[in-house]
């Protein structure tokens, strides 16, 4: 912890003192106490760490949760100083008695409270979920900023997105882009990723911006920065092309099972219809990549229907039940987006199905399978161009 209190209750931030002053405190045997549990704590001020306090023994205290080392302490302090410099009402490591939690930073803006958590270590998902639920009960908006050591950029717009990181995706209101935040106290880079689309297991594309912390203000963090329809179209064209041409060796897990399923269906990914593997922003709600669940919907449900027959979202949801994640696993996303419905909207635009009611559709045209890789690549390009002519559709 960065703060402790003296016997009379005054809070002390150890990192604001120089080495000489800290050494004098040690010689004078100053006593410090945890602001949360009142147990005595000790000073930690080595040459390679941010000066901080620690409990003398392992006890059950919210201040003991999530201790993440010097990188975390340094980043938390820098974020605190950054907010302070903007005259924002911010408290460092405030203890919230009503929920017995201690966010890294607690902001109060226009009577609205915001808990800012700087997360650098891998923590059990259940613990993150409980903390978010606590903030919700207290009427506090949580904002999670990840340590930049967890950020793995692959190309200009591609990055790694594992299951742990998924739970930190924000959407501040319905219709706004999905957003992730990262910060590095060593380089002072504040990284914002918006408009996130999952492309395959553990991988995604997003609009990535990186700015020095002292060059942005707190309101700047919430400026919307999405892909243009043309940008997303071009990125997804490349994704579909790579999907068709990528050499696959040593397949395992879900991808191996999917290829085996395709084999039993008597087809190959080179010949699949172009309507499989389309961008759906709410795809984070599916456990498997878009090419997996969309192909199962098309081959197991749509392709079996005769033209003119109807299908329901309920029947599709049941068929894909093993692929669907629960919205409650994404507490920072208030939207009630439905990836199946979003995908059916695209198929409606492409004249594959017709919407009859909010939950029922009619098959209008047969699925087009290909006979060669050249034919499928051309078909993919034509389909993405068709979506590009209606930019409101491609970001369903």
SULGIMO-V174682 format. One record per backbone hydrogen bond with DSSP energy under -1.0 kcal/mol. NH is the residue of the N-H (numbers start at 1). CO is the residue of the C=O. E is the energy in kcal/mol with one decimal. If there is no record, write none. Layout:
[[NH:CO:E] [NH:CO:E]]
This chain:
[[4:12:-1.9] [5:33:-2.8] [6:10:-2.6] [9:6:-2.0] [12:4:-3.5] [14:2:-1.4] [16:13:-1.8] [17:14:-1.9] [22:18:-2.2] [23:19:-2.3] [24:20:-1.9] [25:21:-1.9] [26:22:-2.0] [27:23:-2.3] [28:24:-2.4] [29:26:-1.1] [30:25:-2.3] [33:5:-2.5] [34:39:-3.1] [38:34:-1.8] [41:32:-2.2] [42:54:-2.9] [44:52:-3.2] [49:46:-1.1] [52:44:-2.7] [53:1:-3.7] [54:42:-2.0] [56:40:-1.1] [61:59:-1.0] [64:61:-2.4] [65:62:-1.0] [73:69:-2.2] [74:70:-2.9] [75:71:-2.1] [76:72:-2.7] [77:73:-2.1] [78:74:-2.2] [79:75:-2.4] [80:76:-2.0] [81:77:-2.5] [82:78:-2.4] [83:79:-2.1] [84:80:-2.5] [85:81:-2.2] [86:83:-1.2] [87:84:-2.2] [88:83:-1.7] [90:88:-1.1] [91:106:-2.3] [93:104:-2.7] [96:101:-3.5] [99:96:-1.1] [100:96:-1.5] [101:96:-1.4] [105:116:-1.8] [106:91:-2.3] [107:114:-3.2] [108:89:-2.3] [109:112:-2.9] [112:109:-1.8] [114:107:-2.6] [115:141:-2.2] [116:105:-2.9] [117:143:-2.7] [119:145:-2.5] [128:124:-1.6] [129:125:-2.5] [130:126:-2.3] [131:127:-2.0] [132:128:-2.2] [133:129:-2.4] [134:130:-2.2] [135:131:-2.1] [136:132:-2.2] [137:133:-2.2] [138:134:-1.6] [139:136:-1.2] [140:135:-3.1] [141:113:-2.3] [143:115:-3.0] [145:117:-3.3] [146:181:-2.6] [147:119:-2.5] [148:183:-2.1] [150:147:-2.3] [151:148:-1.5] [154:158:-2.7] [155:158:-1.3] [159:204:-2.2] [160:152:-2.5] [161:202:-2.2] [166:162:-1.7] [168:165:-2.2] [169:166:-1.6] [170:179:-3.4] [171:332:-2.1] [176:173:-2.1] [179:170:-2.5] [180:193:-2.4] [182:191:-2.4] [183:146:-2.2] [184:189:-2.0] [188:184:-1.9] [190:211:-3.5] [191:182:-2.5] [192:209:-2.7] [193:180:-2.5] [194:207:-2.2] [195:178:-1.2] [197:205:-2.5] [199:203:-1.8] [200:203:-1.2] [203:200:-2.2] [204:159:-2.1] [205:197:-2.5] [206:157:-2.0] [207:194:-3.4] [209:192:-2.5] [211:190:-2.2] [213:188:-2.8] [215:212:-2.2] [216:213:-1.5] [221:218:-1.3] [222:219:-1.6] [223:220:-1.5] [232:228:-2.5] [233:229:-2.4] [234:230:-2.3] [235:231:-2.5] [236:232:-2.5] [237:233:-2.0] [238:234:-1.9] [239:235:-1.9] [240:236:-2.6] [241:237:-2.2] [242:238:-2.5] [243:239:-2.4] [244:240:-1.8] [245:241:-2.2] [246:242:-2.6] [257:253:-2.2] [258:254:-2.2] [259:255:-2.1] [260:256:-2.2] [261:257:-2.1] [262:258:-2.5] [263:259:-2.1] [264:260:-2.0] [265:261:-1.4] [266:263:-1.3] [267:262:-2.1] [271:268:-1.8] [276:273:-1.6] [283:280:-2.1] [285:282:-2.0] [286:283:-1.9] [287:323:-4.4] [292:289:-1.1] [293:289:-1.8] [294:290:-2.2] [296:292:-1.7] [297:293:-2.0] [298:294:-2.3] [299:295:-3.1] [300:296:-1.9] [301:297:-1.1] [302:297:-2.2] [303:298:-3.3] [305:302:-1.4] [308:363:-2.7] [309:306:-2.3] [311:361:-2.7] [313:359:-2.5] [316:312:-1.8] [317:313:-3.0] [318:314:-2.0] [319:315:-2.1] [320:316:-2.3] [321:318:-1.2] [323:320:-2.4] [325:285:-3.5] [329:326:-2.2] [330:327:-2.2] [333:330:-1.9] [342:338:-2.8] [343:339:-2.3] [344:340:-2.3] [345:341:-1.8] [346:342:-1.4] [347:343:-2.1] [348:344:-2.0] [349:345:-2.1] [350:346:-1.9] [351:348:-1.4] [352:347:-2.8] [353:347:-1.1] [354:362:-2.5] [356:360:-2.6] [357:360:-1.8] [361:311:-3.0] [362:354:-2.7] [363:309:-3.0] [364:352:-2.8] [365:352:-1.5] [370:271:-2.3] [376:372:-1.9] [377:373:-2.4] [378:374:-1.9] [379:375:-2.2] [380:376:-2.6] [381:377:-1.9] [382:378:-2.4] [383:379:-2.3] [384:380:-2.4] [385:381:-1.9] [386:382:-1.8] [387:383:-2.0] [388:384:-2.1] [389:385:-1.3] [390:387:-1.7] [393:390:-2.5] [396:393:-1.4]]
